[in-house]
Amino acid sequence: MKHSSLFNTIQLWLKAHHGGTGFRLLLLSALVGVVAGSGAVAFYFATNAVDHHLLGLVGAYHPPKEGSGSMALIPQVDSLQMNVSWLLYLLPMVGGLISGFLVYRYAPEAEGHGTDGALEAFHQRGGLIRGRVPIVKTLASIATIGTGGSAGREGPIAQIGAGFGSFVATRLGLSVSTRRILLLAGMAGGVGATFRSPLGGALFAVEVLYRDPEFEHEGLIPAIISSITAYSLFGAVTGWEPLLATPHFRFDHPAELGLYLVLGLVCAAFGVFYVKVFYTTRDYFKALKVPAWLKPALGGLLLGLLAMAVPQVLGSGYGWVQAALYGKMALWVMLTVALAKIVATSLTISSGGSGGVFAPSLVIGAMLGGAFGALAQQLFPTLTQDPQAYVLVGMAGFFAGVANAPIATLIMVSELTGNYGLLAPLMLVCVVAMIALRRTGIYEKQVIGRSDSPAHFGDFVIDVLEGVRVTALVEKGRKATLIPAGMPLPEILHKISSAKSAYFPVVDEEQRMVGIFSLNDIRRILNEEIPPGLVVAGDIATRQVIYTTPDEHLPEVMKKITARNLEEIPVVQPDQPDQVLYMLSRQAVLAYYAEQVEKTRGLYSQS
């Protein structure tokens, strides 16, 4: 009740405020940023605590630490061997067991890397994320990462922020388009805070949606506001130093761009291999005849076996990147870790474990770049200015290729290292890797471009439908299945079982529409522990009915359908909006649109 009162107060204030819709959206973005930053802080300390007690104290695993304060403590790494406890190799299995139980018991959509979940919510579900998903994702990811799983923090924290943005928009009754924007703001806040990269986090949220070089420009300013807010809160608590310390790299040798070009192609080739291994492993685990909640534990067991040979694959791996940036790792060690990290990440996340792919991808790219730089120095000593610079550039190039997000990645890597001296090679390698990997990516839920996203369907059909009224589609309409307001749930289920509609107008005793409900509303009620006999149609229906009239133009209808993510809309009498004539479906409008497109093409070809 307190939460409802709070959101009602916020809703009334927003409606009464005279700052305009854009100003209110910025205020909500800042609010989302506060929660995303708070979530990032809590996730940071919780993960570090579990990591310290389990990997450090139980497993005696002490990899190099990231950050400037650790540089004097990093030894030369010429071997893969480490002095650890044998218990270390069992910890990933324990983490997988806990993660699998949490995810598959409470929120199956929280499996894998959370960024894909946020992308799917944006494109396919109108920005809706179940309230429990971020919570389950957080706990499962802490279990996975804290026990040595090869996963990153950006996926969980992106889903935490995105989930809160979706929650706020839903509770305040905002439009679907606004909910999508606040979802992006939440993603930006979480990523920007976690990686101490406010600009990179904002750009990542609006760029990662598409495989083509496009941005969700409507969400950019809210994403920036949220990211600044979250980053400021996170920095005030954890400190302002960049995540990784680097030497003072600079670029003043243009001939070296040839080597960087080759590095971009190498990053693309390894990116293809990485994506193939990742999803082949996923398909293998899906085909296993094992309970789903046990699969992450099996992946953790296999990861533990791999760690017996290459213990560097455990955990985030940022410490090893720190060592490579200062030339503390041998060429063959870096190449081995890069290949083993690909397998380790696939075993952790593709088995159903919870965590992000950003951090492992950075480690793979850094090791790959470091090995390339060391080899280039041996083969072309006069051309290679600083072999350690290739660690930083490889880190950005590899992820830019597999994520199809070159702009955000080069900014994020520059911010998380505090080093802007390599912008030219960073730009070259990121763009080359992205172009070479154009149709391959680690994020399955990316769509090619804005025109391929259901979120923007209404933006691209207006021209063909311009001037056409609803009455032109009267033959494509369906007879409405009217449900009396007092009809109990069992009778409702019987009546709609043979109906072809997805939405059902609720009418009073005089057959006047007083509300409407959908099949999804029925499913929601069935999932609640309420005796069916106590539920009537009037309880299920929403009173705010979105409807159209025969005289309304189809572009306006499409805007209504798209804004609310509807499948059907009632057509009513113009002078009596409570009298339903028939139901018009999204598919009917699409079919009419396709017919008009074909006619237009036919006329064009004849001319």
C-alpha positions in Angstrom: 0.0 0.0 0.0 2.8 2.4 0.8 4.4 1.8 -2.6 1.1 2.3 -4.3 0.6 5.7 -2.5 4.1 6.7 -3.4 3.6 6.0 -7.1 0.2 7.6 -7.1 1.8 10.8 -5.6 4.5 10.8 -8.2 2.0 10.2 -11.0 -0.2 13.1 -9.8 2.8 15.4 -9.5 4.0 14.5 -13.0 0.6 15.2 -14.5 0.4 18.6 -12.7 3.9 19.7 -13.4 4.3 22.3 -16.1 7.8 21.4 -17.3 6.6 19.4 -20.2 6.8 15.7 -21.2 10.6 15.9 -21.9 11.4 17.5 -18.6 9.4 14.9 -16.7 11.2 12.1 -18.6 14.5 13.5 -17.6 13.5 13.6 -13.9 12.4 10.0 -14.2 15.7 9.1 -15.9 17.5 10.6 -13.0 15.4 8.5 -10.6 16.2 5.4 -12.6 19.9 6.4 -12.4 19.8 6.6 -8.6 18.4 3.1 -8.4 20.7 1.7 -11.0 23.7 3.3 -9.2 22.5 1.9 -5.9 22.1 -1.5 -7.4 25.6 -1.3 -8.9 27.1 -0.4 -5.5 25.2 -3.3 -3.7 26.2 -5.7 -6.5 29.8 -4.6 -6.4 30.2 -5.1 -2.7 28.3 -8.4 -2.6 30.2 -9.9 -5.5 33.6 -8.8 -4.0 32.6 -10.2 -0.6 31.7 -13.6 -2.0 34.8 -13.6 -4.2 37.0 -12.8 -1.2 35.6 -15.5 1.1 35.2 -18.3 -1.4 37.9 -17.8 -4.1 40.4 -16.1 -1.8 40.0 -17.8 1.6 38.5 -21.2 0.6 40.2 -21.7 -2.8 43.4 -19.8 -2.0 43.1 -18.2 -5.5 44.9 -14.9 -5.6 45.2 -13.5 -9.1 46.6 -10.0 -9.7 44.4 -7.1 -8.7 43.3 -4.4 -11.1 43.9 -0.7 -10.5 47.0 1.5 -10.0 47.6 0.4 -6.4 48.4 -3.2 -7.4 51.1 -2.6 -10.0 54.1 -3.1 -7.7 52.7 -6.5 -6.6 52.3 -8.1 -10.1 55.0 -10.6 -10.8 56.2 -11.7 -14.3 53.8 -14.4 -15.5 55.7 -17.0 -17.6 53.7 -20.1 -16.5 50.1 -21.1 -16.1 50.7 -22.8 -12.7 49.4 -21.3 -9.5 49.4 -22.4 -5.8 45.8 -22.9 -5.0 43.6 -25.2 -2.9 42.0 -28.2 -4.6 38.6 -26.9 -3.3 38.9 -24.1 -5.9 38.0 -26.4 -8.7 34.7 -27.4 -7.1 33.5 -23.9 -6.4 32.2 -23.1 -9.9 30.0 -26.2 -9.7 28.6 -25.0 -6.3 28.0 -21.6 -7.8 26.3 -23.2 -10.9 24.1 -25.3 -8.6 22.9 -22.2 -6.6 22.4 -20.1 -9.8 20.5 -22.8 -11.6 18.2 -23.4 -8.7 17.4 -19.6 -8.3 16.9 -19.0 -12.0 14.9 -22.0 -13.1 12.8 -22.0 -9.9 11.9 -18.3 -9.8 12.7 -16.6 -13.2 13.8 -18.8 -16.1 14.2 -15.7 -18.3 17.1 -14.6 -16.1 19.4 -17.3 -17.4 22.4 -16.4 -19.5 23.7 -12.9 -20.0 21.2 -10.3 -19.0 21.8 -7.9 -21.8 20.0 -10.2 -24.2 17.1 -10.2 -21.8 16.9 -6.4 -21.8 17.2 -6.4 -25.6 14.3 -8.8 -26.0 12.2 -6.8 -23.6 12.8 -3.7 -25.6 12.1 -5.2 -29.1 9.5 -7.9 -28.4 7.8 -7.2 -25.0 7.1 -3.5 -25.1 9.8 -2.8 -22.5 8.2 -5.1 -19.9 10.4 -6.9 -17.5 9.0 -8.9 -14.6 9.7 -7.3 -11.3 11.4 -10.4 -9.9 13.8 -10.9 -12.8 16.4 -8.3 -11.7 16.4 -9.7 -8.1 16.8 -13.3 -9.2 19.4 -12.2 -11.8 21.4 -10.4 -9.1 21.5 -13.3 -6.7 22.2 -15.8 -9.4 25.0 -13.7 -10.8 26.6 -13.2 -7.4 26.7 -16.9 -7.0 28.1 -17.5 -10.5 30.8 -14.7 -10.5 31.7 -15.0 -6.8 32.6 -18.7 -7.2 34.9 -18.3 -10.2 32.4 -18.4 -13.1 33.8 -16.8 -16.2 31.2 -14.0 -16.4 30.9 -10.3 -16.1 28.9 -7.8 -14.1 27.4 -5.7 -17.0 24.7 -8.2 -17.9 23.2 -8.5 -14.4 23.5 -4.8 -13.6 22.1 -3.8 -17.0 19.0 -6.0 -16.2 18.7 -4.5 -12.7 18.6 -1.0 -14.1 16.4 -1.9 -17.1 14.0 -3.8 -14.8 13.6 -0.8 -12.5 13.1 1.5 -15.5 10.4 -0.8 -16.8 8.8 -1.1 -13.3 8.6 2.7 -12.9 7.0 3.2 -16.3 4.5 0.4 -15.6 3.5 1.6 -12.2 3.1 5.2 -13.4 0.9 4.1 -16.3 3.3 5.6 -18.9 3.2 4.7 -22.6 5.0 1.7 -24.1 7.5 4.0 -25.9 8.3 5.8 -22.6 8.7 2.5 -20.9 11.2 1.4 -23.5 13.2 4.7 -23.1 13.3 4.2 -19.3 14.5 0.6 -19.8 17.4 2.0 -21.8 18.1 4.6 -19.2 18.3 1.8 -16.6 20.7 -0.1 -18.7 22.9 2.9 -19.2 23.0 3.7 -15.5 24.0 0.2 -14.5 26.7 -0.2 -17.1 28.0 3.4 -16.8 28.4 3.0 -13.0 29.8 -0.5 -13.0 32.6 0.3 -15.4 33.1 3.9 -14.3 32.2 4.9 -17.8 29.3 7.4 -17.9 29.4 8.3 -21.6 30.3 4.7 -22.7 27.4 3.3 -20.7 24.9 5.7 -22.3 26.1 5.0 -25.8 26.2 1.3 -25.1 22.5 1.2 -24.2 21.4 3.0 -27.4 23.8 1.3 -29.8 23.7 -2.4 -28.7 20.1 -2.7 -29.8 21.1 -3.0 -33.5 23.6 -4.8 -35.6 23.8 -2.0 -38.2 25.5 1.2 -37.1 22.3 2.8 -35.7 21.3 4.4 -32.5 18.1 4.6 -30.5 18.4 8.4 -30.6 15.1 8.9 -28.6 16.8 7.3 -25.6 20.2 9.0 -25.8 19.5 12.0 -23.5 17.6 10.0 -20.8 20.4 7.4 -21.0 23.0 10.1 -20.4 21.1 11.6 -17.5 20.7 8.2 -15.9 24.3 7.2 -16.5 25.7 10.4 -15.0 23.5 10.0 -11.9 24.5 6.3 -11.4 28.2 6.9 -12.1 28.3 9.8 -9.6 26.6 7.7 -6.9 28.9 4.7 -7.6 32.0 6.8 -7.6 31.1 8.6 -4.4 31.0 5.3 -2.6 33.7 3.2 -4.4 36.2 5.9 -5.6 36.9 7.7 -8.9 39.9 5.8 -10.2 39.5 4.1 -13.6 38.9 0.4 -13.4 42.3 -0.4 -15.0 45.6 1.4 -14.7 47.6 1.8 -17.9 51.0 3.3 -18.9 50.9 6.6 -20.8 50.2 5.2 -24.3 50.3 7.5 -27.3 50.0 7.2 -31.0 52.4 9.2 -33.2 53.6 6.6 -35.7 51.1 6.5 -38.6 52.8 3.5 -40.3 51.8 1.4 -37.4 48.2 1.6 -38.5 48.9 -1.3 -40.9 49.6 -3.5 -37.9 46.4 -2.3 -36.2 44.4 -3.1 -39.3 45.7 -6.7 -39.2 44.8 -6.8 -35.5 41.2 -5.8 -36.3 41.0 -8.7 -38.8 42.5 -11.1 -36.2 39.9 -9.9 -33.6 37.1 -10.5 -36.1 38.4 -14.1 -36.9 38.6 -14.9 -33.2 35.2 -13.3 -32.7 33.6 -15.7 -35.2 35.3 -18.6 -33.3 34.1 -17.2 -30.0 30.4 -16.8 -31.1 30.4 -20.3 -32.7 31.8 -22.0 -29.6 29.5 -20.0 -27.3 26.3 -21.0 -29.1 27.4 -24.5 -30.0 27.9 -25.1 -26.3 24.5 -23.6 -25.6 22.9 -26.0 -28.1 24.8 -28.9 -26.6 23.5 -28.1 -23.1 20.0 -27.6 -24.3 20.0 -31.0 -25.9 21.2 -32.7 -22.7 18.6 -34.9 -21.0 19.3 -33.3 -17.6 17.1 -31.1 -15.5 17.6 -27.5 -16.6 18.5 -26.3 -13.1 21.4 -28.8 -12.9 23.0 -27.7 -16.2 24.8 -24.7 -14.8 26.3 -27.0 -12.2 27.6 -29.3 -14.9 29.0 -26.3 -16.7 30.7 -25.3 -13.5 32.2 -28.8 -13.0 33.7 -28.7 -16.5 35.0 -25.2 -15.9 36.7 -26.5 -12.7 38.4 -29.2 -14.8 39.6 -26.6 -17.3 40.9 -24.5 -14.4 43.1 -27.3 -13.3 45.2 -26.7 -16.5 44.5 -22.9 -16.9 43.4 -21.4 -13.5 43.6 -17.9 -15.1 40.1 -18.5 -16.6 38.4 -18.2 -13.3 36.6 -15.0 -12.3 36.4 -11.7 -14.1 40.1 -11.8 -15.2 40.7 -8.0 -14.9 43.8 -8.7 -12.9 45.4 -10.6 -15.8 44.5 -7.7 -18.1 46.2 -5.4 -15.7 49.3 -7.6 -15.8 49.3 -7.7 -19.6 49.0 -3.9 -19.9 52.3 -3.6 -18.1 54.0 -6.3 -20.1 54.1 -8.9 -17.2 52.7 -11.8 -19.3 54.5 -14.0 -21.8 53.2 -14.3 -25.3 52.3 -18.0 -25.1 50.5 -17.5 -21.8 48.3 -14.7 -23.2 47.4 -16.8 -26.2 46.6 -19.8 -24.1 44.4 -17.7 -21.7 42.6 -16.1 -24.6 41.6 -19.5 -26.1 40.8 -21.0 -22.7 38.7 -18.0 -21.7 36.5 -18.6 -24.7 35.8 -22.1 -23.6 35.4 -21.1 -20.0 32.9 -18.3 -20.8 30.9 -20.7 -22.9 30.8 -23.3 -20.2 29.7 -20.7 -17.6 27.0 -18.8 -19.5 25.9 -21.1 -22.3 25.1 -23.8 -19.7 22.5 -21.5 -18.2 24.7 -19.7 -15.6 24.1 -16.1 -14.9 26.4 -13.3 -15.8 27.5 -10.9 -18.5 29.8 -11.4 -21.6 31.3 -8.0 -21.6 34.1 -8.6 -19.0 35.1 -12.0 -20.4 35.2 -10.5 -23.9 37.5 -7.7 -22.7 39.8 -10.3 -21.2 39.9 -12.4 -24.4 40.5 -9.3 -26.5 43.2 -8.0 -24.2 45.1 -11.4 -24.2 44.7 -11.6 -28.0 45.9 -8.1 -28.5 48.8 -8.6 -26.1 49.9 -11.8 -27.9 49.6 -10.0 -31.2 51.7 -7.0 -29.9 54.4 -9.3 -28.6 54.6 -11.1 -31.9 54.6 -7.9 -33.9 57.5 -6.6 -31.8 59.5 -9.7 -32.6 58.7 -9.6 -36.3 58.6 -5.8 -36.9 60.6 -4.2 -34.1 61.1 -0.9 -35.9 57.3 -0.6 -36.7 56.0 -1.6 -33.3 56.1 1.4 -31.0 54.7 -0.2 -27.8 53.5 -3.8 -27.7 51.5 -3.2 -24.5 49.3 -0.7 -26.4 47.9 -3.7 -28.4 46.4 -5.1 -25.2 44.2 -2.0 -24.8 43.3 -1.8 -28.5 42.6 -5.6 -28.7 40.4 -5.4 -25.7 38.1 -2.8 -27.5 38.4 -4.3 -31.0 37.3 -7.8 -30.0 34.2 -6.7 -28.0 33.3 -4.1 -30.6 33.2 -6.9 -33.2 31.2 -9.5 -31.3 28.8 -6.9 -29.9 28.4 -4.8 -33.0 28.9 -1.7 -30.9 32.1 0.1 -32.0 31.4 3.6 -30.8 30.3 2.7 -27.3 33.1 0.2 -26.9 36.0 2.5 -27.8 34.6 5.1 -25.5 34.0 2.6 -22.7 37.5 1.2 -23.0 39.0 4.7 -23.0 37.0 5.6 -19.9 37.6 2.4 -17.9 41.4 2.7 -18.5 41.5 6.5 -18.2 43.6 6.5 -21.4 42.7 8.5 -24.5 46.0 8.4 -26.3 45.1 5.6 -28.6 41.8 6.9 -30.1 43.0 6.7 -33.7 44.0 3.0 -33.6 41.0 2.2 -31.4 38.6 3.7 -34.0 40.3 1.7 -36.8 40.3 -1.6 -35.0 36.8 -1.3 -33.7 35.3 -0.4 -37.0 37.3 -3.1 -38.9 36.3 -5.8 -36.5 32.6 -4.7 -36.6 32.5 -4.6 -40.4 34.1 -8.0 -40.7 31.7 -9.5 -38.1 28.7 -7.6 -39.4 26.1 -10.4 -39.4 27.7 -12.3 -36.4 27.2 -11.3 -32.8 27.2 -12.5 -29.2 23.8 -10.8 -28.6 21.1 -12.9 -30.3 18.3 -10.5 -29.5 19.9 -7.7 -31.5 17.9 -6.8 -34.7 19.5 -5.6 -37.9 18.1 -2.1 -37.7 15.3 0.2 -36.5 13.0 -0.9 -39.3 13.4 -4.6 -38.2 12.3 -3.8 -34.6 8.7 -4.2 -33.6 9.3 -1.2 -31.4 9.4 0.9 -34.5 6.9 -0.8 -36.7 4.5 2.1 -36.6 7.2 4.5 -37.8 7.5 2.8 -41.2 4.0 2.0 -42.3 2.4 5.4 -42.0 3.1 6.5 -45.6 1.3 3.5 -47.2 -1.7 3.8 -44.9 -2.0 7.6 -45.2 -5.5 8.7 -46.0 -7.1 5.2 -45.5 -9.9 4.9 -43.0 -10.8 2.0 -40.7 -14.0 1.4 -42.6 -11.9 0.1 -45.5 -11.0 -2.9 -43.4 -14.6 -3.7 -42.3 -14.4 -7.1 -44.1 -11.3 -8.0 -42.2 -12.8 -7.3 -38.8 -13.9 -10.0 -36.3 -17.2 -10.2 -34.5 -16.6 -9.2 -30.9 -17.0 -11.8 -28.1 -18.9 -9.7 -25.5 -18.5 -10.8 -21.9 -21.0 -9.7 -19.2 -19.4 -7.8 -16.4 -20.8 -10.2 -13.8 -19.7 -13.5 -15.5 -17.5 -15.6 -13.2 -14.1 -16.8 -14.3 -15.1 -20.5 -15.0 -17.9 -19.4 -17.4 -15.5 -16.9 -19.0 -13.0 -19.6 -19.8 -15.7 -21.8 -21.3 -17.0 -18.9 -23.5 -13.6 -17.8 -24.8 -12.2 -21.3 -25.4 -13.6 -21.3 -29.0 -13.2 -17.6 -29.7 -10.6 -16.4 -32.3 -10.1 -13.0 -30.7 -7.4 -12.1 -28.2 -9.3 -9.3 -26.6 -12.8 -9.4 -25.1 -15.0 -6.3 -24.4 -16.8 -6.4 -21.1 -20.4 -5.1 -21.2 -23.1 -4.2 -18.7 -26.7 -5.3 -18.7 -27.5 -2.9 -21.5 -24.7 -4.2 -23.7 -22.6 -1.1 -23.2 -18.8 -1.6 -23.1 -17.4 -0.9 -19.6 -14.0 -2.4 -20.0 -11.8 -4.9 -21.9 -9.4 -7.8 -21.1 -7.0 -9.9 -23.0 -5.9 -13.5 -22.8 -2.7 -12.3 -21.0 -5.0 -10.9 -18.3 -6.6 -14.3 -17.9 -3.3 -16.0 -17.6 -2.2 -13.5 -14.9 -5.3 -14.1 -12.9 -4.8 -17.9 -13.2 -1.3 -17.6 -11.8 -2.6 -15.9 -8.7 -3.9 -17.9 -5.7 -7.5 -16.6 -6.0 -10.5 -19.0 -6.0 -11.9 -18.8 -9.6 -15.4 -18.5 -8.4 -14.7 -15.2 -6.8 -13.4 -13.6 -9.9 -15.8 -11.9 -12.4 -15.2 -10.3 -15.7 -15.5 -6.8 -14.2 -12.5 -7.6 -11.9 -10.3 -8.6 -14.8 -11.1 -5.8 -17.2 -9.3 -2.5 -17.6 -11.6 0.5 -17.7 -9.3 2.6 -19.9 -10.2 1.1 -23.3 -8.2 2.1 -26.3 -10.6 2.1 -29.2 -11.1 3.4 -32.8 -14.0 4.4 -35.0 -14.8 3.6 -38.7 -13.8 7.2 -39.7 -10.4 7.2 -38.0 -7.4 7.0 -40.3 -5.2 3.9 -40.1 -2.0 5.7 -39.3 -3.6 6.9 -36.1 -4.8 3.4 -35.4 -1.3 2.0 -35.9 0.1 4.6 -33.5 -2.4 3.5 -30.8 -1.7 -0.2 -31.4 2.1 0.3 -31.4 2.1 2.7 -28.3 0.3 0.2 -26.2 1.6 -3.0 -27.8 -1.9 -4.2 -28.6 -2.9 -7.2 -30.8 -6.5 -6.0 -31.3 -8.6 -2.9 -30.9 -12.4 -2.5 -30.7 -14.1 -0.4 -33.4 -17.0 1.5 -31.9 -19.8 3.8 -33.0 -18.5 7.4 -33.4 -21.2 8.9 -31.3 -21.5 6.0 -28.9 -18.0 4.8 -27.9 -19.5 2.1 -25.6 -21.2 0.3 -28.6 -18.7 -2.2 -30.1 -19.1 -2.9 -33.9 -16.3 -5.3 -34.4 -12.6 -6.1 -33.4 -9.8 -5.0 -35.7 -6.5 -6.9 -35.3 -2.9 -5.8 -35.8 -2.6 -8.7 -38.3 -5.5 -7.3 -40.4 -3.8 -4.0 -40.7 -0.5 -5.6 -41.6 -2.2 -7.7 -44.2 -3.8 -4.6 -45.7 -0.5 -2.9 -45.6 1.2 -5.8 -47.5 -1.5 -5.6 -50.1 -1.0 -1.9 -50.6 2.8 -2.4 -50.9 2.3 -5.0 -53.6 0.0 -2.8 -55.5 2.4 0.1 -55.3 5.2 -2.1 -56.5 3.1 -3.4 -59.4 2.2 0.1 -60.5 5.9 1.1 -60.2 7.1 -1.8 -62.3 4.5 -1.1 -65.0 5.5 2.5 -65.2 
